[in-house]
């Protein structure tokens, strides 16, 4: 009939009758009360007369309960088949019944607590077991990825032409090598620069050169230019450290320091503490301090554009440079961008992104992006197409993200990705208060096989730089005053910022002074396809 089409089906749990759970609970309660009334009557007679009363049976108890409800004081009327002399008084009976009810309630609460605690412990153990299995699977995937990389190196080299291999060098001007060599070694007092010094001044006389590009004697050459002048310096660790210390101490405004040398933080933190708060992001625990900043890479990813930038920064250390791998890298960025946005809008912790990256219910993010009111439109379909199309490419992209998150197997690193409210407030306000942020990590020359904490360091440093740019855009003159100083020591091996070339060219106009300190031009070429040029060298 027509009326049956919209009605609830039996057993579907959507009908208008009494729920099954409530019905079962009522039946269990009535059975328990019956048992307690029977035992209370028998024990009362046993205590009063020394024997169990005749006729007091479990089958007669429901009728006796019905009579007791009508006449609570008339116990013989409730049990008409029992001789009245064998029954106790109503006071002893009701006292035993109420006592049994109290014992039953206490035991019920205790059992419920034990069961709840047992379920919680079992859930924790299951989660730990799942995490261990996921870490084991991650290690296996990393081994497979490394084998694929080793097997594909020969084929990639055979396909790559010499013009593509040396495209970076071909883009340089013809007379650039000798002048750049003089420019790069001029700030290094310990190295002889007399042979390259004459070549450095062969540039056109009409173009004014900054003080750092003229190879004058070390006694008069300034180690660091004006705080608003960007600088790219190649040299050994000792020279880079001297330059970094002086730049940090001379900075007027907020400072972002990226370094692999913990002593740089130890030497300059006291001087910077007089100007503003000092924060240390050290997920590898290289610095001797208990006060470390905690930061989640999902912070701010409620905005789709910031999620895209965050994904690019997280994958920058492991992103392959070959053109044949560009599609895989783009797929990995798409997956990570959508996962970060889904976790951020739903308030999930960063470890949830890690689980999705390792293949744990990855389609849950699609559901979140499709149903959550704060999710950006279009990302659900983008993520679903990346997960369902091109299985081989998707698998390689997931291996790329797993490699980027390899450091999360360490407890220290996972703890560093779990922030509290105080950490978020300190990070948001350090720039306006003229503070200092030290991003410290190990120096890794070959991050594409084992990046360590480089993805996290790169993501945080990139986020701070973009935060400074947004502050500059909101200011009246379009720049930060006092300027923000970026001291990037060994940046290619610690936190290779994807937008560093653009930052060196245009950051000065926004009040962001960048000092990039690297070991050699080859090290820079291994991370950035564009040249690291400042406005004075363009």
N, C-alpha and C positions, 0 to 999 in steps of 0.2 A: 504493500500500500504506500501511498504517498507520504503518509505520516511517518513511516518507518525509515525513510531516507535520511532525515535529519536527526533522528533519535540516537541515543547512545547505545552502542552494542554491549552485550553482556560480557563482563570481564575485561573491558578496556580501561577501567578505572576512571571513566569520565561521566558515569551516571550520577543521578541525584540521590541515591540511597545512602545507607550507612557504609562508611568505608570498611574494608575487610579488616584492617588493623585494629580499628576501634571495636569492631564486633568481637574479634578474638580476645582483645584485652578485657572486655566486659565479661566474657565467658570465663576467662582465667580468674578474674577477680571473684566472681560468684562461686567458682569451685574452691578457691582458697578460703573464702569466708565459711563455706559449708564445712570444709575440713577442720577449720579452727573451732567452729561451734561444736562439732562432734567431739573433738578432743577436749575442749574446755568442759563440756558436760561430764564426760567420763572421768577426767582427772579430778573434777570437783567432787564427784561421788566417791572416788577412790580416797581422796584426802579426808572427806567427812566421815565415811563409814568403813573404809578399809577394803572395799571391793568395787569392781566396775559395775555400774547399775545394769540390771537386766532390761532388755528392750532398747537400749541406747545403741543404735546401729547407724551406719553411714547412710543407708537407704531411707531411714526415717528422718534424717536431719533436715532436708529442705522443708518438709511440712512443719517440723518443730520451729525452724526459723520464722516461718510465716506466722505461727501462733505467738512467738515471742515478740514479733513486731506489734501485734495487737495488744498483748499484755506482757510487758517486760518483767513484771514482778511475779508472775504466776508460772513458775517452772514446771510444777506437776501437770498443768493444763497443756503445756507444750509437748510433754511426753506422756500421753494417756495410757500407753501400754506398760509403763514402768511404775512399779510400786512407789508411792510418794516417800516412803521411809528410806529408800535407797538413793534418793536425790539430795543434793546439798541445797543450801539457801541460795537465793538469787544473787546475793552480794559476792559470795565466793565464785560463782559461775561468771558473772560479769567481770570480776577482777582478773580471772584467768584469761578470759577472751580478749580483754583490752591489752593485757601483757603480751599475749601471743601476737596481736596486731602490731604492737610496738617492735617486738623482735623481728617480725616479718618485714616491716618497713626498713629497719636498720640493715638487715641482711640484703634487702633489695638494693639499697643505695650502695652498699659495699660491693656487691657483685657488679652493678653497673659501672662503678669506678674502676674495678679491676679489668672488666672487659674493654672499657674505653682506653685505659692505659695500655693494654695489650695490643689493641688495634693500632694505636699511635706508634708503639715500638715496632710493630710489624711493618707499618707503612714507612717508617724511617729506614729500617733495614732493607726494605724493597727498593727505596730510593737510592740508598748507598750502593746496593748491588747493581742497580741499573746504571748508576754513574760510573762504577768500576768497569762494567761491560762496555759502556760508551767510550771510556778512555782507552780501553784495550782495542776497541774497534778503530778509534782515532789513530792509535799507534800503527795499526795494520794498514790503514789507508795512507798514512804518511810514508810508510815503507814502500807501498805500491807506487805512490806518487814519485818518490825519489828514484825508484827503478825506471819509471817511465821517463823521468827527466834525463837520467843517464843514457837510456836507450835513444832518446830523441835528440841528444846533443849533436851526434854525428850527422843525422839527417838534416837538422836545422842549419848546421854550418855549411853543408853541401849546397843547400838551396839559396843561401844568402850570398849575394854578389858582393864584390869588393866596393862597389859604389855605395851600396847600402851599409856595409860594415863601417865605412869611414865617412858617412854622410855628415857626421858632426864636424869632423876636421875640414871637410870640403866647404862647409858654410862659413869658415873663418876667413877673414881678409888675408891676402898673401903676406904682407909684412908683419902680421900679428904675432907669430910665435916668438921672435926675439924680443920685441917690446914687452909682451906679456910676461916673458921670463924675467926680465929686469924688474918689471912692476911687482911681480909676486915675491921676488927674493929681496927686494929693497928693505922691507921692514925686518928682515932677519939679520941681526948683527953678527951671528956666529958664522954665517956662510959667506964665502967670498963672492962679491958681485961686481968686481972691477972689470971682468971681461964683458959682461952684458950691459954695464952701465952706459957705454957710448951708444949702444944700439937703442936704448930706451928713449933717447931724445931725438931720434930720427923722425918722429911724428911731425905733422905740419905745425909751423910756429903760430899760425892763426888760431889754433884751437887751444884754449886755456886748459891746463892740466891741474888737477887737485894736488895738494901737497904730498899725498901718499904715492903718486905715480912718478915723481921725480926722484931718481936714485941719488940723493945727496948723502953725505956721511951720516953714520948712525947717530952721532952726537946731536945733530940738529934735526933729524927726521922724526916727526911725531909718530908714536906707535899707533895711536887711535885718532881718526879725524874728528870733526865736530859731531856731536851726538845725532845731528839730523842728517849726516852724510852716510849713505850706505857704503859698505866695504866688503870685498871678497878677498880673503887672504889665504894663500897656500903656504904651508910651512910645517916644520916638525912640531911635536907636542909641546915642547918648552916654549917656543915662540907663540904658539896659539894660546897657551895658558897665560902668558904675560899680557897679551893683548886683551884677553877676556877679562882678567882681573881689573885692568885699568878701565875698560869700558863699563863694567858693572859699577865700579866706584864712582865714575864720573856721570852716570845716568841721573838725570834730574827727575824723571817721572817713573812710571811702572816699568819693570824689567821682566822679560821672559828669558830664562837661561836654559839652554839645552846642552847637556854635556855628558860625557862618560867618565869624568874625573870628579869623584866625591870631594877631593880636597879643594876644588874650586868653590863648592858650597861652604865648606868649613872656613875658608879664608875670608869670604865676603859676606857671610850671613849677618855678622854682628854689625857691620857698617850699614847694611841695608835695613836692619831692624830699627835703626834710628829714624828712618824715613817712612816706614809703613810695615804692614804685616809681611811675614816671610813664610811662604808655603813651599813644601817639598813633595813632589810626586815621585815616589821611588818604589815601584812595585817589586823590584828585585832586591830591596833591602841592602843597597850598597852604602847608604849614608848611616852614620852612627847616631840615630835619633829615633825616639818612639813616636814623635809627632809627625805623622805622614798624612798627606792628603789622600782621600778616597774619592774616586770619580768613576761614574758609570758611563760607558760609551753611548748609552741610550739617552743621555741627558740632552734635552732640546730637540730630540728627533720627532716630536709631535708635528713639527713643520717638515713637510716633504722635502724641501730644498736642503735643509740642514741634514736630514737623513741621507740624502744623496752625497753631500760633501763628506759626511762622516764615513760612509761606506768607501768612498774613494781614498780617504786618508788611511783607513784601517787596512786596505788592500795594497797600498802603495809599496810597502817593503817587499811584498811577495809577487807583485804584478809582473808577469813576463814581458820582456821588451820586444820579442819577435812579433812580426806582423801576423804570422800564422796563428798566434795565440790570442789575438785581439778579441775575437768573438768569445772565447772562453772567459777572458778577463771581464768583458762587458756583461756576460751572464752572471758572473760572480758578484759584480757590483749591483746588478739588478736584484739578485736574491738578498744580498745583505742589506741593501737600501730598504726593501719591503719588510724584511724581518725587524730591522731597527724601528721603523715607523709603527709596525703593528705592536711591538712590545711597548713602545713609548705611549701610544694612545690608550692602551689597555692597562697601563701601570704595572707591567711585568718587569721583573729584574733582568739584568743583562745575562744571567745564566740561562734564561729561557731562549735567548737568541743563540747561545752556544748549543743548546739542545736541538733547536731547529737546524742549525748548521750541520750537526752530526747525523741528521736524518730522523730525529725523533718527532713524529707527528708534524711534519713540515706543513701539511695542508691546513693545520689549525690556524696558521697565520692568514691563509686565504679567507677563512671564515671570519676572522676578526676584521680584516680589511673590508670585507663585504657588508658586515652587519654593524660595525661600530659607528656611531654618529660622527665622531671626530676624525675618522679615517679620510685621507685624501682620495678623491675620486680617481678611478682608473688604475690604482695600484693593485687591487685585487686581481683584475684580469691580467695585468703585467706579470705578477708573481705566478699565477696559475699557468700561464703560457710558458714561463721559464721552467716550471717544475714538470710540466707534461710534455713539452716539445724537446726534440733532440736529446734523447737519454744519455748518449755518450758525452755530449757537451755539458749537460747538467751535472753528470757525475764528476767530470774534471773541474767544473766550477765549484762544486761542493768540496772537493779535495783542496782547492785553493783557499776557500774560507776556513776549512779545518786547519790548514797549515798556518793561517794567520792567527788562529786562536790556540795554537799549540801551547803557549805559556800558561793557559788557564788550568792545566793539570797541576800547577803549583798552588798550594794553599795561600801563600803570600799574595800571589797575583789575583786569585779569586777574591780575597779580602780587599785588595786595592780597588776592585770594581764594584764594591758594595758601599756606597756613600751613605752618610747620614745628613740630617738637615744642616748641621753646622758646617760641614764641608761644602755643601752647595752654596750657602750664603757667603762663605769666605772666598770661594772662587769667583762668584759674581761681583764681589765688591773690591777685590784686591787691586784692580786697575784704577778705579776711581779714588782709592786711598793711597795711591803711589806705592803699592807693595811690590813684592818680588815673588816670582814663581820659578822654582828650580825643577826642571824635568830631567831626571837622572836615570840612565840606563847603561847597559853594557854596549861596548863597541863591537858590532858584528859586520864584517866585511862582505859576507856572502849570505844576505838575509833571505834569499828566495828559497833556500832549502831548509833553513831553521831560523826564523826571524826573532825568536824569543819574545821580549816585551816591546819590540819596535813598533808593531801596529798600534798598541795602546798609547805609547809615547807620541807617535806621529799624530794620532787622532786628537789627543789633548792639546798639543802644541798648535795644530791647525785650528782647533776650535777657539783657542785664546786669540790667535791672530784675527780670525773672522769676527770675534767679539770686539776687538779693537777697531776693526774697520767699520762695524756697525755704529760704534760710539762716535767715530769720526764723522760718519754720514749724518748723524743726528745733531752734531755741533753746528754752531752758527757759521763758522768759517770753513767747515768741511775737513777739519784736521784736529788731531789731538794736541792739546797744549796743557801741560808739558808733554812732549812726545813719549811714545812707548818705545823702549829700546829692546831689540831682539838680539841676544848674544847666542849665536848658534855654533857652539864648539863641537867639531867632529860631527856635524849635522848629518852627513851622508851615511854614517855608520850607526847613528843613534835614533834619529827621527827625521827621515827624508821628507820634508814638507812638499806635497805635490805642486803647490803654487809658489815655490821659492823663486823661480826666475821672474815671475810677474811681480812678486813682492819687492825684489831688488830694483826693478825698473820703476814702479809706480808707488811704492810704499812711502817714499819721502814726501810726496804731495799730501798724504793723509796723516802725516805726523808719526809715522812708524819708521824708525831707524833700524836697519837690519845690518848686522855684522856677521857674515858667514865665514867660518874658519874651517878650512878643509886641509887634508893632507897633501893632495895633488890634484891637478886637472883631470887625470884619469879617474880618480875617485868620484869627482863630480859628474863626469861623463857616464859613469856606470849607473847613475840614478836619475839624471835628467837629460832628456834629449835636446832641450834648449840650452843655450849658453847662459852661464851665470854672469850677467853683465849689469853694471851699475849705470846710472844716467851719465856719469862722467866718461864712461868707456864706450858709449854708443856712437 
